Amino acid sequence: MKKDIIARSALLALALFFVSSRLFSYSDQTTTERILKENKRFVEFINICVTNFAGDRKDDFKKIYEKHFNADVAYLQSDYKRAYKRVYSSQGDMEKLYRDMVKNYYLEDSKTILDRLAPGIIRSRNARARLYLTLGYRDRTVSWVHYTVGDASSPKLFSYKLYKFVDAIKMARRAKRYAFLALFESQTMETKKKIYNQLCKSERDMGNRFMNRFVDLNEQDYINEMTKSYAEHQSADAAGKKEGTAGGDRTFEMNVERRVRFRSEIRASRYLMNGEFDRAEDIMRQYIDDFNFKLICAAFDVLAAADKEGAAEKTDRVDYEKFKIHLMDNYSRFTKQSMMDGIIDIVTVEDDIAGKDEEEQGVDNSSGGGSNKGQGAVTPEKKDDKSQEKKEKNTSP
């Protein structure tokens, strides 16, 4: 008998646990905090996509962000039920925006870029360029698979759909990165040297001292600079820029750093002159941040300048300025002001307290009890006034 009672109690407790976990998952503070952080990542991710490519979807994004913002406010008010509902509603709207961005922008744009660059890459007969092109088409196919899985999943699983759409965008971005790398690899040796020269020029303008003494030199001056010893370079540098005359001598650490950089520059310049770009790249990556991004930017600048020179001969020129927008997006960077920053000042907070009062008043009125505020209810002061009027009527002749 005791065993039966214990078993029934255990089953009852287990049933209550599962029912409460299913019906009141939003009542858990930890769960609500987790889904808020998850939704914040979704909003920030799509913010970059919409800002770069879909400026006409500002109203849709504002609606999504406003719901997420009010969910965050509800969480701070410890109203986890309302926060849960706002997050779920925000993800429902966001799923539609994500699907549209993946299908109409990333899948289409990645295919357009790959197809546009493929003929020149194939004509170059460069093995590495062809490999990058193959990898680009592969990643574009994988992006389509992620999109299909997300689109075909359960209509109510918004979070799962968003995860698959994020994966689709990431793979489409990587496909475009491979396409741009294939474009660089398909160039001739002379063009690649110009691209590296443009890269070093851009770094010089940004204050990076590495390789700036080799910028825009002809072949003979390039060789003369490459064969200089460190002492000759120091004396020429001191004579030309008058370094060390103000502020004291350099420290031992800076002198060592300069000597190491000087040797690295000599090695990298020799590799670039001989066309050994892979070996030069290994050295330059130590001194240049975001190397791939800056290298492709330099390639776009050089190729755009070459197209302008031969504008009369070319009828199907590539718009490298549009390619730069895709390049910035590939590395999760904005090409204009963030759309979230533009709407954050006009987002409104829901007046949920007033809504709760109205709901409670409606319940009280239907039950026949409670106060009737806002509907001509009789207050104690009004009761006193009416009783006084009755007395005056009774005493009047």
N, C-alpha and C positions, 0 to 999 in steps of 0.2 A: 504493500500500500504506500509506504513512504517512497519507494522507488518510483512509483507511478506519479506521485505528486511532484517529486523532484524533476522528473522528465518533462511533465507538463509545464512546470515553471520555466525550465530551460528553453523549451520550444516557444513559449509565450514571449520570453525575453528576447529570443533571437528574432521572432517575427516582428516585434515592436521595433527592434533595432533597424531591420531592413526597411520597414515602412517609413520610419522617421528619416532614414538616410535618403530615401527616394523622394519623399514629399518635402522635406525641409533641408535640402542640401545648401540652400542659400543662407540658412541660419548659422552656418559655420563661418567664423571670421577668417580662418586660415584659407578655406576654399575660395571665399570671395576675394581675398587679397591675391591669391594665385591667378584667378581668372582676370582680375584687373590688370596685373602685370603682363599677362599674356596678351590681352586686348590692346594694351598700350604699345607693345611691340608691333602688332598688326597695323595699328594706326600710323605709327612712325614710319613703317616700311612703305605703306601705300602713299604716304605723304610725298616721298621722293618721286615716286612714279607719276603721280597726278601733277605735281609741280612741274616736272620736266616735259611731259607730253600732253597732258589733258587739262589745260587751264580752263576749259569750258565746263568742267565737272566740279567747280568750286562749291556750288550749292549742295551737291550730293555729299561732298567731303565735309562740309560744315555740319550737315545733319548728322553724319556719323560721329564726328568729333564732339558735337554737343551732347549726344547721348552718352558717350564715354565720359565726358566731363561731369555730367550729372550723376553718373554711376559712382565716380570718384567722390563727389560731394556727399552722396548718400552713404558711402562707406565711412567717411569721416564722421557722419552723424549716427553711426552704428545701426543704420537701417539696411541690413544686409539683404533683405528680401527685395527692396527697391533697387539696390545696386545690382543684384543678380539679374533682375528683369531688364534694366537699362543696358547692361553688357550684352545680354542675349539679343536684344533688339538692335543694338549697334552692329553686332556681328551679322545679323540678318541683312541689314543694308550694305554692310561692307562686302559681303559675299558676292553681291551683284556687281559692285564696282570692281572687285578683284577679277571676276570672270571676264568682264568687258575689257579690262586693261590687258589681261593675258592674251585673250583671243584677238583683239583688234589692234593691239600695239606690239607687244613683245613677240608673239609668234609670227605675225606678218612682217614686222620690221627686221627681225633676224633673218627670215628667208629672203627678203628683198636685198639685204646687205650681202648675204652669202652669194646669191645669184648674180648680183651686180659685180662683185669682185672675182668671181670664179673664172671667167674667161682669161683675164690678164694673169691670174695665178697659174692657170694650167699652161698658158703659153710660155711662161718663164722657165718651165721644166726644172724648177727648184724642188728638191725632194722634201725639204723641211716645210716649204710653203704649202705643198700639196698635203702633207701630213696635218698641218694646222687646219687646212680647209676641210679635210675629212673629219677631224675632231669637231669642227664647228657644226657641220651637218649632223653629226652624231648627237651632240648636245641639244640641238634644236629638236631632234626627234624625241629625245628623252623629255624635253620640256613639254612636248605635245602629249606624251604619255601621262605625265603628272597632271596636266590640265584635264585630260579625259577621265582619269580616276577621280579627281575632285568634283568634276561636273556630274559624274554618274553616281556618286555616293548619296547617302540618305539626305533628303532635303532639309532635315532638322539638325543635322550634324554640322553646324556652321563652323565650329572650330576646326574640325578635321578638313573641311573643304578649304578653309583659309590656309592651313598648313600646306596642302597640296598645291595651291595656287602660288604660295611663296616659293616653293621648290621649283615650280614651272618658271617663274620670273628669274630666279637665280640661274637656272640652266640656260635660259634664253640669253641672259646677259653674258654668260661664259661663252656661248656660241658666237656672239658678236666680238668678244675679246679675241677669240681664236681667228676670226675673220680679219681683224685688224693686224694681228701678228703675222698672218699669212701674207697680207698686203706688204708689210715691211720686208719680210724674207724674200718676196718675189722681185725686189728691186735689184738693180745692178750694183756692182761694187762701188762705182763712183757716186751713185745716188745715196748709198748707205753712208759713205764718208761725209757727204753733205748733211745727212740727217744727224750724224753724231756731232758734227760741227755746230749745227743748230741747237742741239741738246746742250752742248757746253756753253754756247752763247746765252741760252736762257738761264742756265745755272749761274753764269757770271752776273747777269742782271739781277738775280735773286740774292747775290752776295756770297755765293759759293766760290771759293778760290781754286777749286780743283780743275785742272786742265784749262784755266782761262788764258794762260799764256800761249796756247796753241790755236786760239780761235782766229779764224779768217786769215790764216797764213798761206802763202803760196808754197809750192812743194819745196823749193830751196830753203826758204826761211823756216819751214817746218823741220827740215833735216838739221839746220844749224841750231835751232832751239833744242832739238832732241839730243844733240851731241854735246851740249854744254855740261860742264861739271857743276857740282853744287856750289863751289867757291865762286866760279864765274857768274853763276846765277845770282848769288848773294850780292856780289859787287855791283852787278847791273841793276839789281832790284834796289839797292841802297842809293845808287846814283840817280835812278829814274824817279823813285818815289820818296826819297829822303827818309827812309824808315830808320828808327832808332834815334833820331835827333831830338825828339820830344817824348817825354813820358818815361825815359829810362830804357835800359836794355830789356830784351825778351827774357823770360824765365827759361830755365833748363828744359821744362816740360814742353814749352812751345817750340823751342829750337829742335827738340827731338821730333815733335809732330811735323814740323816743316820739312825736316830731312826725310822722314818716312813718306810724306806726301810727294816730295820731289822724286823719289825713286819710283813710286807708284805711277806718277805721271809719265816718266820715261818709258816704263814698261807698257803702259796702256797706249801711248802714242806710237810705239813701235808696232804693236799688234794692229792698231788701226791702219797704219800706213801699209802693212802687209796684207790687209784684208782678213785678219784673224779676229773677227768681231766677237766670237764667243769668248775667247780668252780675255779680250779687252773688257767685255761686259762683266766678267767675274771680278775684275779690279774696280770698275766704276760703280758697281752696286754698293761697295763699301762707303762711298762718298756721296752718292746721289740717292735720296729717298724717292720712293714711288717710281722706280726706274722704268718699269713697263709703261706706266701711264705717261710719263714725260717723254719717253722715246716715241710713242705713237703720236703724241701731240707734235713733236718735232717732225715726224714723218708727214703729218697732214700739212704743216706749214711749208715744207720743202716741195711737196707734190702740188700743193695749191699754187705756189709761185711758178712752178714749171708749167702748169696748165695755163696760167695767165700769159706766159711768154709765147706759148704755142696756141693761143686762143683761135687764131685764124685757121689753123690746120685741124683742130679737134672740134667735132660736132657733138660728141657724147661725153662731155666733161663730167667729172664726179664732183658733187657738192660736198666738199670736205668740212664746211661749216656745220652742216647737218650731222655729219659723222662725229664731230666734236661733242654734240649734244648727247649722242649715244655713248660716247666714250666717258663723259662725265657721269652719266647714269649708271654705266657698268661698274663704276667704283663708288656708287652710292653718294654722289655729290650733286649739289643743286646747280642748275644753270641760271636760276633766277631766285627771287626771294621765296622762301618757304611759304607754301600756302597755309600751313598751320600758324605761322607767325602773323599772317595777314588776317586771320579770322579769330585769333585768340581774344582780341579785345571786344569783339561783338557777340561772343557766346553768352547766352543768358542762363541763369540758374532757375530751375523749375520751382514754382511756389507750391511745394508739395504739402506744406503744413495747412494751408487754406483748403486744399483738396481733401485732406483727412478730416478737417472740421466739418466740411459739407457732408462727407460720407457718414460721419457719426451722427450728425443732425438728422439725416434722412432715416437712419435706423431708429432713432428715438421717436421721430414723428410717426413712423409706421407702427410702432408698438404702442402708441397712444400716451407715452410718458415723456418726461424730460422737457427741457426748455425749447422754445420755438424762436430762437434768435434769427433776425433777418426776415421773419415772416409775420410781422405785426404782433409779436408776442406781448403779453401783458406783464409789465414789470411791477414790483412792489410800489413804486411811486405812482404809477397809473392807477393801481388798485385804491390807493389812498385818495386820489383825486376823484374817482368815481363814487366812493363811499361818501365823500364830502358833498358831491353834487346831489346824491340821494337825500342826505339830511336837509340840504337847503330846500329841495322840492317839498319834502314833508312839512317843513315849518312855514313855508310860504302860504299867504291867504288864498 
